């Protein structure tokens, strides 16, 4: 895939990953309760969960593209609308977070994997987001492998970063004003991305 498209995907994915979702809240809670080391199994679980969810989502996208280019284009339109809606939800998302008792390593990994991989919103998000960076004229599998590897790497790095920050700056990470600012910044970016896609294809 084109380097510019890949860089755009990295930038967009990084912005979205910075917005704390259910899994990141779990990572933060473990780090607040017992330090960054207790969150390492959760980071591995996040990576496995992202790998599972994105692989399933891209498999579905590949089937749609093989069936009909028109359906694929329609999905991109739906995806643009979904990005706007998700941006609104992120803007209005609650900001509560707190520490929790440390989990055993195996349970922590399993819990993070399940929360990440089996979250229907996450799978729908991948279906809506990834097509913006897929070129139907190019081999789908190669693009899919690049995007999966990129997102899983960024997702694991993001979880590790939150764990480190939470363990060192517990007060700041738990502060509602900071989390609200992150939510609203990310929400605005997603709404803008959805509108840009819609206008470009209009």
Beta strands, then each sheet from edge to edge (+ up, - down):
end
